[in-house]
Amino acid sequence: MRFSLVTPTLGREKELERLLDSLLEQSFDDFEIILVDQNPDGRLDPLVSRYRDVLHLHHLRSPRRGASRARNTGLARCRGEIVAFPDDDCWYPRDLLERVDRFFTRHPEVDVLCTRLVDGRGASCILDFDTEPGPIDRINVWRRSIESTMFLRRESTRRLWFDESLGTGSGTPWGSGEGTDYLLQLMDRGASLYYDPEIAVMHDPPVPPFDERAMRRAYTYGCGMGRVLKKHKYPAGAKLRLLGAPLGQALRSAAGAKGGAARYHLRVFGGRARGLMM
């Protein structure tokens, strides 16, 4: 098996169906899907039944919630040479796995490939991704990676697990940062990481209504980033730059009479500050 695709899922059906449809259309078909189902009921059973005979689909039930817990559950079952973690609300362009396979074949020295996350227009999504390719280090990892765009040689993941105190559903204030933390652990092991923005995973653009849900997410995601900065003992200069970035965005938004955006960035700032202090 060339690829193992580990997908945590909770509360999504139509989005998951879109992902599975995109996998059916892949030009490279040597892969398995490990679906880690954290729903409390059997809502996904009809969907799984429909795809089980046309995809190498393993349906695992996990009563304990949390994206990091689900990825660890899936990692323990992987058989592929390359492991990836597509979100249940992303989807793959038809040639994605073919291009990733070609990259790893041509670059046996690279342990991890990270790609860009883009919306339907091809614009960077979720993060302001770098536009230039190159190696990933402790500084640029924040602009070159997100969980759903990470592809790792399985050998490099041996005895390395996601920090279950980080990420969505963890039950802690740290609502993000688990992917970055995982990559930083790999760097500490001496792994080689590379970023190629020409290869991309698809994702709907986040809708910024700046409602209370968005504000909570901004805060918990900020907390997660601050936590990872502290955990990995980043120097003071890097901490100040990453802490000050949302504060500057908040000031610019306020100057442009964009009150919702200003409050959003202030919540990110507050979350990062809390993560750094606790």
C-alpha positions as CSV (number, residue, x, y, z in Angstrom):
1,M,0.0,0.0,0.0
2,R,1.5,3.4,-1.0
3,F,-0.8,5.8,0.9
4,S,-2.7,5.6,4.2
5,L,-5.2,8.5,4.5
6,V,-6.3,9.0,8.1
7,T,-9.5,11.1,8.4
8,P,-11.1,12.0,11.8
9,T,-14.8,12.9,11.4
10,L,-17.5,14.2,13.6
11,G,-20.8,15.8,12.6
12,R,-20.2,16.0,8.9
13,E,-21.8,13.9,6.1
14,K,-22.1,15.9,2.9
15,E,-18.6,17.2,3.3
16,L,-17.2,13.7,3.9
17,E,-19.1,12.4,0.9
18,R,-17.4,15.1,-1.2
19,L,-14.0,14.0,0.1
20,L,-14.7,10.3,-0.7
21,D,-16.0,11.2,-4.2
22,S,-12.7,13.1,-4.8
23,L,-10.8,10.0,-3.7
24,L,-12.8,7.8,-6.1
25,E,-11.6,10.1,-8.9
26,Q,-7.9,9.9,-8.1
27,S,-5.6,9.1,-11.0
28,F,-3.4,7.2,-8.5
29,D,-5.4,4.5,-6.7
30,D,-2.9,2.7,-4.4
31,F,-4.3,4.0,-1.1
32,E,-6.4,3.1,1.9
33,I,-8.7,5.4,3.9
34,I,-8.9,5.0,7.6
35,L,-12.0,6.8,8.7
36,V,-12.0,7.5,12.5
37,D,-15.7,8.1,13.3
38,Q,-16.3,10.0,16.5
39,N,-20.0,10.4,16.1
40,P,-22.1,8.9,19.0
41,D,-24.5,7.2,16.6
42,G,-24.5,5.3,13.3
43,R,-25.2,8.2,11.0
44,L,-22.3,7.4,8.7
45,D,-23.1,3.7,8.3
46,P,-25.1,4.2,5.0
47,L,-22.3,6.4,3.6
48,V,-19.6,3.9,4.6
49,S,-21.6,1.0,3.1
50,R,-21.9,2.8,-0.2
51,Y,-18.1,3.4,-0.6
52,R,-16.7,0.3,1.1
53,D,-16.8,-1.8,-2.0
54,V,-15.2,0.8,-4.3
55,L,-12.5,2.2,-1.9
56,H,-10.1,0.5,0.5
57,L,-12.1,2.0,3.4
58,H,-11.6,1.1,7.0
59,H,-14.3,2.4,9.4
60,L,-13.1,2.8,13.0
61,R,-15.3,4.0,15.8
62,S,-13.7,6.1,18.5
63,P,-15.8,7.0,21.5
64,R,-13.2,9.5,22.8
65,R,-13.4,12.8,20.9
66,G,-10.6,14.9,19.6
67,A,-8.8,15.3,16.3
68,S,-5.4,14.3,17.7
69,R,-6.8,11.2,19.4
70,A,-8.5,10.2,16.1
71,R,-5.2,10.7,14.2
72,N,-3.4,8.5,16.7
73,T,-6.0,5.8,16.4
74,G,-5.6,5.9,12.7
75,L,-1.8,6.0,12.8
76,A,-1.8,2.7,14.7
77,R,-3.6,1.0,11.8
78,C,-1.7,2.5,8.8
79,R,-0.2,0.1,6.3
80,G,0.9,2.6,3.6
81,E,4.4,3.9,2.9
82,I,3.1,7.5,3.1
83,V,0.6,8.8,5.7
84,A,-1.7,11.8,5.2
85,F,-4.4,13.4,7.3
86,P,-7.2,14.8,5.1
87,D,-9.9,16.7,7.1
88,D,-13.4,15.5,6.5
89,D,-14.3,18.9,4.9
90,C,-11.4,19.1,2.4
91,W,-11.1,17.3,-0.9
92,Y,-8.3,16.2,-3.3
93,P,-7.8,17.4,-6.8
94,R,-7.8,14.4,-9.2
95,D,-4.0,14.2,-9.6
96,L,-3.0,15.1,-6.0
97,L,-1.8,11.6,-4.9
98,E,-0.1,11.1,-8.2
99,R,1.9,14.3,-7.8
100,V,2.8,13.5,-4.2
101,D,3.9,10.0,-5.1
102,R,6.1,11.5,-7.9
103,F,7.6,13.9,-5.4
104,F,8.6,11.2,-2.9
105,T,9.9,9.0,-5.7
106,R,12.1,11.8,-7.0
107,H,13.2,12.9,-3.5
108,P,14.1,9.9,-1.4
109,E,15.9,12.2,1.0
110,V,12.7,14.0,2.1
111,D,10.7,12.6,4.9
112,V,7.8,15.0,4.9
113,L,6.1,17.0,2.1
114,C,3.7,19.8,3.0
115,T,1.5,21.4,0.4
116,R,-0.8,24.4,0.2
117,L,-4.5,24.6,1.1
118,V,-6.6,26.5,-1.4
119,D,-10.2,27.4,-2.1
120,G,-12.0,26.9,-5.4
121,R,-10.4,30.0,-6.9
122,G,-6.9,28.8,-6.1
123,A,-6.3,31.3,-3.3
124,S,-4.6,30.2,-0.1
125,C,-7.2,29.1,2.5
126,I,-7.1,29.2,6.4
127,L,-3.4,30.3,6.4
128,D,-1.5,32.9,4.5
129,F,0.7,30.3,2.8
130,D,4.1,31.1,1.4
131,T,4.2,31.3,-2.4
132,E,7.8,30.0,-2.7
133,P,8.8,26.3,-2.3
134,G,11.7,25.2,0.0
135,P,12.7,23.4,3.1
136,I,10.6,23.8,6.3
137,D,12.2,25.0,9.5
138,R,11.1,26.1,12.9
139,I,10.4,29.7,11.7
140,N,8.6,29.2,8.4
141,V,6.6,26.0,9.5
142,W,3.8,28.4,10.6
143,R,3.3,29.5,7.0
144,R,4.0,26.2,5.3
145,S,1.9,23.6,7.0
146,I,-1.5,22.6,8.2
147,E,-2.7,19.1,9.2
148,S,-4.6,18.3,6.0
149,T,-1.7,19.1,3.8
150,M,0.9,17.0,5.5
151,F,2.3,13.9,3.8
152,L,4.8,11.8,5.8
153,R,6.9,8.7,5.1
154,R,5.4,6.2,7.6
155,E,8.9,5.2,8.7
156,S,9.4,8.7,10.1
157,T,6.2,8.5,12.2
158,R,7.3,5.4,14.1
159,R,6.7,5.8,17.8
160,L,5.7,9.4,17.3
161,W,2.1,10.5,18.3
162,F,0.1,13.6,18.1
163,D,-0.1,15.5,21.4
164,E,-3.7,14.8,22.5
165,S,-3.8,17.9,24.6
166,L,-3.7,20.0,21.4
167,G,-6.4,20.5,18.7
168,T,-10.1,20.5,18.2
169,G,-12.0,18.4,20.7
170,S,-9.0,18.0,23.1
171,G,-11.0,19.2,26.1
172,T,-8.3,21.8,26.7
173,P,-8.1,25.5,25.8
174,W,-5.5,24.6,23.1
175,G,-7.7,24.3,20.0
176,S,-5.0,24.1,17.4
177,G,-1.3,23.5,16.8
178,E,-1.2,19.7,16.8
179,G,0.2,19.5,13.3
180,T,2.9,22.1,13.8
181,D,3.8,20.4,17.1
182,Y,4.1,17.0,15.3
183,L,6.4,18.5,12.6
184,L,8.6,20.2,15.2
185,Q,9.0,16.9,16.9
186,L,10.1,15.4,13.6
187,M,12.6,18.2,13.1
188,D,14.0,17.4,16.5
189,R,14.5,13.9,15.3
190,G,16.5,15.2,12.3
191,A,13.8,14.6,9.7
192,S,13.9,16.5,6.4
193,L,10.8,18.5,5.6
194,Y,9.9,20.3,2.3
195,Y,7.1,22.6,1.2
196,D,5.7,22.8,-2.4
197,P,2.9,25.3,-2.9
198,E,2.3,24.1,-6.5
199,I,0.7,21.0,-5.0
200,A,-2.6,21.8,-3.2
201,V,-5.4,20.3,-1.2
202,M,-8.9,21.9,-1.6
203,H,-11.0,23.5,1.1
204,D,-14.0,25.8,1.2
205,P,-13.0,29.4,2.2
206,P,-13.9,30.1,5.8
207,V,-16.9,32.3,6.0
208,P,-16.0,35.2,8.3
209,P,-19.3,36.3,9.9
210,F,-17.4,37.3,13.0
211,D,-20.1,35.7,15.1
212,E,-19.6,34.2,18.6
213,R,-18.6,30.8,17.2
214,A,-15.9,32.4,15.0
215,M,-14.7,34.4,18.0
216,R,-14.4,31.3,20.2
217,R,-12.5,29.5,17.4
218,A,-10.1,32.5,17.0
219,Y,-9.4,32.4,20.7
220,T,-8.8,28.6,21.1
221,Y,-6.7,28.5,17.9
222,G,-4.6,31.3,19.2
223,C,-4.3,29.4,22.5
224,G,-3.0,26.4,20.7
225,M,-0.4,28.3,18.8
226,G,0.8,30.0,22.0
227,R,1.0,26.7,23.7
228,V,3.2,25.2,20.9
229,L,5.5,28.2,21.0
230,K,6.0,27.7,24.7
231,K,6.3,23.9,24.5
232,H,9.1,24.1,21.9
233,K,11.0,26.9,23.7
234,Y,10.9,29.5,20.9
235,P,13.2,32.5,21.4
236,A,11.7,35.7,22.7
237,G,12.0,37.4,19.3
238,A,9.9,34.8,17.5
239,K,7.3,34.8,20.2
240,L,7.0,38.6,20.0
241,R,6.6,38.6,16.2
242,L,3.9,35.9,16.3
243,L,2.2,37.5,19.2
244,G,2.3,41.0,17.7
245,A,1.0,40.0,14.2
246,P,-2.7,39.7,15.1
247,L,-2.5,42.8,17.3
248,G,-1.2,44.8,14.2
249,Q,-4.1,43.3,12.1
250,A,-6.6,44.3,14.7
251,L,-5.3,47.9,14.7
252,R,-5.4,48.1,10.9
253,S,-8.9,46.6,10.9
254,A,-10.1,49.2,13.5
255,A,-8.5,52.0,11.4
256,G,-10.5,50.8,8.4
257,A,-13.8,50.7,10.5
258,K,-13.9,46.9,10.3
259,G,-15.1,46.3,13.8
260,G,-15.8,42.6,13.4
261,A,-12.4,41.9,12.0
262,A,-10.7,43.9,14.7
263,R,-12.4,42.0,17.4
264,Y,-11.6,38.7,15.7
265,H,-7.8,39.5,15.6
266,L,-7.9,40.7,19.2
267,R,-9.3,37.3,20.2
268,V,-6.4,35.6,18.3
269,F,-4.0,37.9,20.1
270,G,-5.6,37.1,23.5
271,G,-5.5,33.4,22.8
272,R,-1.8,33.4,21.8
273,A,-0.9,35.4,24.9
274,R,-2.7,32.9,27.1
275,G,-1.0,30.0,25.5
276,L,2.4,31.6,26.0
277,M,1.7,32.4,29.7
278,M,0.2,29.1,30.9
